Amino acid sequence: MKAEEILKSHSMPVFSPSYPAGPYIFKNREYLIITYESDPDAIRAALPEPLEPAPGNLCFFEWMKMPDSSGFGDYEESGGGIYATYKGEPCNFSVQMYLDDEPPITGGREIWGFPKKYGVPRLKVNKDTLTGALHYDDERVALGTMTYKHVSLEKSLADVKKGLGKLNVNLKLIPDVDGSPKIAQLVGYNLEDIVVKGAWEGPARLHLIPHVNCRVADLPVKRIVGGRHQIVDFTLPYGRVLHDYLA
């Protein structure tokens, strides 16, 4: 295998790559997003500098069902984040994510620095309730519920689209072969080609269970702000470096 062949490879293993080249297109991606107020000290401990907490000490926990994603397939995902700012610009910072499919775990960590681990999330409509559950090593660690399509956002889909297009930020850490830091970056990206097919709001509840290896409850729930259910198409482009800790 020649050097030019190696450099054309998109991912490991070269003989059977985990994922192809991007961009990555998602169709009919369904979300349950629960926004809540958390502990300010816990938020500050989880938020890397130079990011700052947004007003209100707000976090979010979400479930996502991806039935059609180019290169990654059909899978589900769940995780939590913090509403923050980067140099005054509003952004969403991803704290931890759990999913059940190897290519998006590998690709997400290697390209954008998504904080992904293996878990078993499930999002479904259970009678009159939109229900999200997350299991880690056979133990349930999160349960989210929302009323099903009680308040339509049909007249404000442009605002939903604008929110989806805001800055998203990950902390990307990759060690060198001697274990020292090789990459330590804040990575930013903005979704593109967004099409909102439906969106709803309504009352929601969130229960997070302490677990040493799935620390979703380390950002505790103090007050539920509300729930959002939405179905969208978009393109996930490559990211850009916002801050390099090794520079």
QUIZI-V673293 format. One record per residue. N is the residue number from 0. SS is DSSP state (h for helix, s for strand, l for the rest). PHI is phi in radians with two decimals (* if undefined). D_FIRST is the distance of its C-alpha to the first C-alpha in Angstrom with 2 decimals. Layout:
# QUIZI-V673293
n->N ss->SS phi->PHI d_first->D_FIRST
n->N ss->SS phi->PHI d_first->D_FIRST
This chain:
# QUIZI-V673293
n->0 ss->l phi->* d_first->0.00
n->1 ss->l phi->-1.49 d_first->3.81
n->2 ss->h phi->-1.03 d_first->6.78
n->3 ss->h phi->-1.16 d_first->8.45
n->4 ss->h phi->-1.21 d_first->6.40
n->5 ss->h phi->-1.08 d_first->6.93
n->6 ss->h phi->-1.28 d_first->10.41
n->7 ss->l phi->-1.51 d_first->11.19
n->8 ss->l phi->-1.25 d_first->11.13
n->9 ss->l phi->-1.60 d_first->14.81
n->10 ss->l phi->-2.89 d_first->15.11
n->11 ss->l phi->-1.60 d_first->14.13
n->12 ss->l phi->-1.23 d_first->13.15
n->13 ss->h phi->-1.04 d_first->10.05
n->14 ss->h phi->-1.25 d_first->10.69
n->15 ss->h phi->-2.67 d_first->14.30
n->16 ss->l phi->-1.01 d_first->15.15
n->17 ss->l phi->-1.21 d_first->18.66
n->18 ss->l phi->-2.72 d_first->19.74
n->19 ss->l phi->-1.50 d_first->19.00
n->20 ss->l phi->-1.23 d_first->19.69
n->21 ss->l phi->-1.52 d_first->23.40
n->22 ss->l phi->-1.28 d_first->26.22
n->23 ss->s phi->-2.01 d_first->27.57
n->24 ss->s phi->-1.87 d_first->30.78
n->25 ss->s phi->-1.98 d_first->33.37
n->26 ss->s phi->-2.03 d_first->36.21
n->27 ss->s phi->0.96 d_first->39.45
n->28 ss->s phi->-1.36 d_first->38.55
n->29 ss->s phi->-1.88 d_first->41.66
n->30 ss->s phi->-2.11 d_first->42.86
n->31 ss->s phi->-2.11 d_first->45.59
n->32 ss->s phi->-2.10 d_first->46.07
n->33 ss->s phi->-1.99 d_first->48.83
n->34 ss->s phi->-1.69 d_first->49.89
n->35 ss->s phi->-2.60 d_first->51.91
n->36 ss->s phi->-1.53 d_first->53.47
n->37 ss->l phi->-2.20 d_first->52.18
n->38 ss->l phi->-1.36 d_first->53.08
n->39 ss->h phi->-1.09 d_first->52.61
n->40 ss->h phi->-1.19 d_first->51.71
n->41 ss->h phi->-1.15 d_first->49.00
n->42 ss->h phi->-1.10 d_first->47.61
n->43 ss->h phi->-1.11 d_first->47.59
n->44 ss->h phi->-1.19 d_first->45.84
n->45 ss->h phi->-1.64 d_first->43.00
n->46 ss->l phi->-1.76 d_first->42.65
n->47 ss->l phi->-1.31 d_first->40.51
n->48 ss->l phi->-1.18 d_first->42.00
n->49 ss->l phi->-1.61 d_first->42.41
n->50 ss->l phi->-1.19 d_first->42.99
n->51 ss->s phi->-2.18 d_first->46.63
n->52 ss->s phi->-1.09 d_first->48.23
n->53 ss->l phi->-1.26 d_first->49.74
n->54 ss->l phi->-1.01 d_first->53.49
n->55 ss->l phi->1.77 d_first->54.71
n->56 ss->l phi->0.95 d_first->52.28
n->57 ss->s phi->-1.75 d_first->50.50
n->58 ss->s phi->-2.17 d_first->47.49
n->59 ss->s phi->-2.45 d_first->46.01
n->60 ss->s phi->-2.25 d_first->44.63
n->61 ss->s phi->-2.42 d_first->42.92
n->62 ss->s phi->-2.07 d_first->41.63
n->63 ss->s phi->-2.37 d_first->39.25
n->64 ss->s phi->-1.94 d_first->38.55
n->65 ss->s phi->-1.99 d_first->35.48
n->66 ss->s phi->-1.37 d_first->35.76
n->67 ss->s phi->-2.64 d_first->33.37
n->68 ss->s phi->-2.25 d_first->30.54
n->69 ss->l phi->-1.09 d_first->27.52
n->70 ss->l phi->1.46 d_first->24.29
n->71 ss->l phi->-1.89 d_first->26.35
n->72 ss->s phi->1.64 d_first->28.80
n->73 ss->s phi->-2.06 d_first->32.32
n->74 ss->s phi->-2.74 d_first->33.31
n->75 ss->s phi->-2.25 d_first->36.01
n->76 ss->s phi->-2.61 d_first->36.18
n->77 ss->s phi->-2.63 d_first->38.88
n->78 ss->s phi->3.01 d_first->39.44
n->79 ss->s phi->-2.23 d_first->41.60
n->80 ss->s phi->-2.68 d_first->41.81
n->81 ss->s phi->-2.20 d_first->44.24
n->82 ss->s phi->-1.36 d_first->45.85
n->83 ss->s phi->-2.45 d_first->45.38
n->84 ss->s phi->-2.35 d_first->45.40
n->85 ss->s phi->-2.16 d_first->43.01
n->86 ss->l phi->0.92 d_first->45.03
n->87 ss->l phi->1.53 d_first->47.68
n->88 ss->s phi->-1.54 d_first->45.45
n->89 ss->s phi->-1.06 d_first->45.71
n->90 ss->s phi->-2.66 d_first->42.53
n->91 ss->s phi->-1.91 d_first->41.42
n->92 ss->s phi->-1.82 d_first->39.64
n->93 ss->s phi->-1.46 d_first->37.70
n->94 ss->s phi->-1.62 d_first->38.64
n->95 ss->s phi->-2.77 d_first->37.06
n->96 ss->s phi->-2.46 d_first->35.62
n->97 ss->s phi->-2.33 d_first->35.27
n->98 ss->s phi->-2.64 d_first->33.57
n->99 ss->l phi->-2.06 d_first->32.56
n->100 ss->l phi->-2.56 d_first->29.08
n->101 ss->h phi->-1.13 d_first->25.70
n->102 ss->h phi->-0.99 d_first->23.79
n->103 ss->h phi->-1.25 d_first->26.55
n->104 ss->h phi->-1.14 d_first->26.95
n->105 ss->h phi->-1.14 d_first->23.33
n->106 ss->h phi->-1.11 d_first->23.04
n->107 ss->h phi->-1.08 d_first->26.55
n->108 ss->h phi->-1.25 d_first->26.05
n->109 ss->h phi->-1.29 d_first->22.69
n->110 ss->h phi->-1.55 d_first->23.66
n->111 ss->h phi->-1.76 d_first->27.48
n->112 ss->l phi->1.36 d_first->28.46
n->113 ss->l phi->-1.04 d_first->30.56
n->114 ss->l phi->-1.42 d_first->32.30
n->115 ss->s phi->-1.78 d_first->31.28
n->116 ss->s phi->-2.35 d_first->31.86
n->117 ss->s phi->-1.38 d_first->32.28
n->118 ss->l phi->-2.73 d_first->35.80
n->119 ss->s phi->-2.17 d_first->37.74
n->120 ss->s phi->-1.62 d_first->39.55
n->121 ss->s phi->-2.51 d_first->41.72
n->122 ss->s phi->-2.12 d_first->43.65
n->123 ss->s phi->-2.71 d_first->46.35
n->124 ss->s phi->-1.65 d_first->49.83
n->125 ss->s phi->-1.94 d_first->52.27
n->126 ss->l phi->1.02 d_first->55.55
n->127 ss->l phi->-1.77 d_first->56.65
n->128 ss->s phi->-2.25 d_first->54.13
n->129 ss->s phi->-1.38 d_first->50.60
n->130 ss->s phi->-2.21 d_first->49.10
n->131 ss->s phi->-2.06 d_first->45.98
n->132 ss->s phi->-2.30 d_first->45.15
n->133 ss->s phi->-2.26 d_first->42.42
n->134 ss->s phi->-1.99 d_first->41.81
n->135 ss->s phi->-2.28 d_first->39.81
n->136 ss->l phi->0.89 d_first->39.57
n->137 ss->l phi->1.26 d_first->42.31
n->138 ss->s phi->-1.84 d_first->44.66
n->139 ss->s phi->-1.32 d_first->45.79
n->140 ss->s phi->-2.04 d_first->45.39
n->141 ss->s phi->-2.68 d_first->46.32
n->142 ss->s phi->-2.45 d_first->48.59
n->143 ss->s phi->-2.16 d_first->49.27
n->144 ss->s phi->-2.35 d_first->51.85
n->145 ss->s phi->-2.57 d_first->53.14
n->146 ss->s phi->-1.06 d_first->55.80
n->147 ss->l phi->-1.58 d_first->54.35
n->148 ss->l phi->0.93 d_first->54.74
n->149 ss->l phi->-1.40 d_first->58.05
n->150 ss->s phi->-2.18 d_first->57.64
n->151 ss->s phi->-1.36 d_first->55.78
n->152 ss->l phi->-1.86 d_first->54.12
n->153 ss->h phi->-0.97 d_first->54.18
n->154 ss->h phi->-1.49 d_first->56.13
n->155 ss->h phi->-2.30 d_first->53.84
n->156 ss->h phi->-1.14 d_first->50.33
n->157 ss->h phi->-1.11 d_first->49.74
n->158 ss->h phi->-1.20 d_first->50.26
n->159 ss->h phi->-1.08 d_first->47.87
n->160 ss->h phi->-1.09 d_first->45.21
n->161 ss->h phi->-1.07 d_first->45.90
n->162 ss->h phi->-1.12 d_first->45.48
n->163 ss->h phi->-1.17 d_first->42.12
n->164 ss->l phi->-1.54 d_first->40.96
n->165 ss->l phi->-1.23 d_first->41.85
n->166 ss->s phi->-1.14 d_first->39.48
n->167 ss->s phi->-2.02 d_first->37.52
n->168 ss->s phi->-2.32 d_first->36.22
n->169 ss->s phi->-2.18 d_first->33.89
n->170 ss->s phi->-1.77 d_first->33.35
n->171 ss->s phi->-1.77 d_first->29.63
n->172 ss->s phi->-2.21 d_first->28.92
n->173 ss->s phi->-2.33 d_first->25.53
n->174 ss->s phi->-1.42 d_first->25.58
n->175 ss->l phi->-1.42 d_first->23.49
n->176 ss->l phi->-1.17 d_first->22.06
n->177 ss->l phi->-1.65 d_first->25.54
n->178 ss->l phi->1.57 d_first->27.32
n->179 ss->l phi->-1.35 d_first->28.77
n->180 ss->s phi->-1.14 d_first->28.63
n->181 ss->s phi->-1.82 d_first->25.57
n->182 ss->s phi->-2.26 d_first->26.64
n->183 ss->s phi->-2.49 d_first->30.31
n->184 ss->s phi->-2.40 d_first->31.29
n->185 ss->s phi->-1.59 d_first->33.73
n->186 ss->s phi->-1.92 d_first->31.88
n->187 ss->s phi->-1.98 d_first->33.97
n->188 ss->s phi->-2.69 d_first->33.54
n->189 ss->l phi->-2.25 d_first->35.96
n->190 ss->l phi->-1.11 d_first->35.77
n->191 ss->s phi->-2.23 d_first->35.97
n->192 ss->s phi->0.93 d_first->37.40
n->193 ss->s phi->-1.36 d_first->39.77
n->194 ss->s phi->-2.22 d_first->42.09
n->195 ss->s phi->-1.61 d_first->44.67
n->196 ss->s phi->-1.64 d_first->45.88
n->197 ss->s phi->3.09 d_first->48.40
n->198 ss->s phi->-2.68 d_first->49.51
n->199 ss->s phi->-2.51 d_first->52.28
n->200 ss->s phi->-2.13 d_first->53.85
n->201 ss->s phi->3.01 d_first->56.08
n->202 ss->l phi->-1.06 d_first->57.14
n->203 ss->s phi->-2.56 d_first->54.46
n->204 ss->s phi->-2.38 d_first->54.24
n->205 ss->s phi->-2.47 d_first->51.48
n->206 ss->s phi->-2.14 d_first->51.47
n->207 ss->s phi->-2.00 d_first->48.90
n->208 ss->l phi->-1.92 d_first->48.92
n->209 ss->l phi->-1.04 d_first->47.97
n->210 ss->l phi->-2.66 d_first->44.91
n->211 ss->l phi->-1.19 d_first->43.26
n->212 ss->l phi->-1.85 d_first->39.63
n->213 ss->l phi->-2.43 d_first->40.27
n->214 ss->l phi->-1.56 d_first->42.52
n->215 ss->h phi->-1.15 d_first->43.61
n->216 ss->h phi->-1.41 d_first->47.24
n->217 ss->h phi->-1.24 d_first->46.76
n->218 ss->l phi->-1.89 d_first->47.60
n->219 ss->l phi->-1.21 d_first->50.89
n->220 ss->l phi->-1.51 d_first->52.77
n->221 ss->l phi->-1.76 d_first->56.06
n->222 ss->s phi->-2.73 d_first->56.90
n->223 ss->s phi->-1.41 d_first->55.36
n->224 ss->s phi->-1.53 d_first->55.26
n->225 ss->s phi->2.89 d_first->54.22
n->226 ss->s phi->-2.08 d_first->51.70
n->227 ss->s phi->-2.35 d_first->49.61
n->228 ss->s phi->-2.07 d_first->48.19
n->229 ss->s phi->-2.63 d_first->46.02
n->230 ss->s phi->-2.23 d_first->43.71
n->231 ss->s phi->-2.49 d_first->41.34
n->232 ss->s phi->-1.96 d_first->38.38
n->233 ss->s phi->-2.91 d_first->36.12
n->234 ss->s phi->-1.93 d_first->32.74
n->235 ss->s phi->-1.67 d_first->30.98
n->236 ss->l phi->-1.48 d_first->29.32
n->237 ss->l phi->-1.18 d_first->27.11
n->238 ss->l phi->-1.68 d_first->29.18
n->239 ss->s phi->-2.51 d_first->30.29
n->240 ss->s phi->-1.43 d_first->31.14
n->241 ss->s phi->-1.59 d_first->34.90
n->242 ss->s phi->-2.63 d_first->35.20
n->243 ss->s phi->-1.93 d_first->32.91
n->244 ss->l phi->-1.26 d_first->34.45
n->245 ss->l phi->-1.69 d_first->32.38
n->246 ss->l phi->-1.20 d_first->33.28
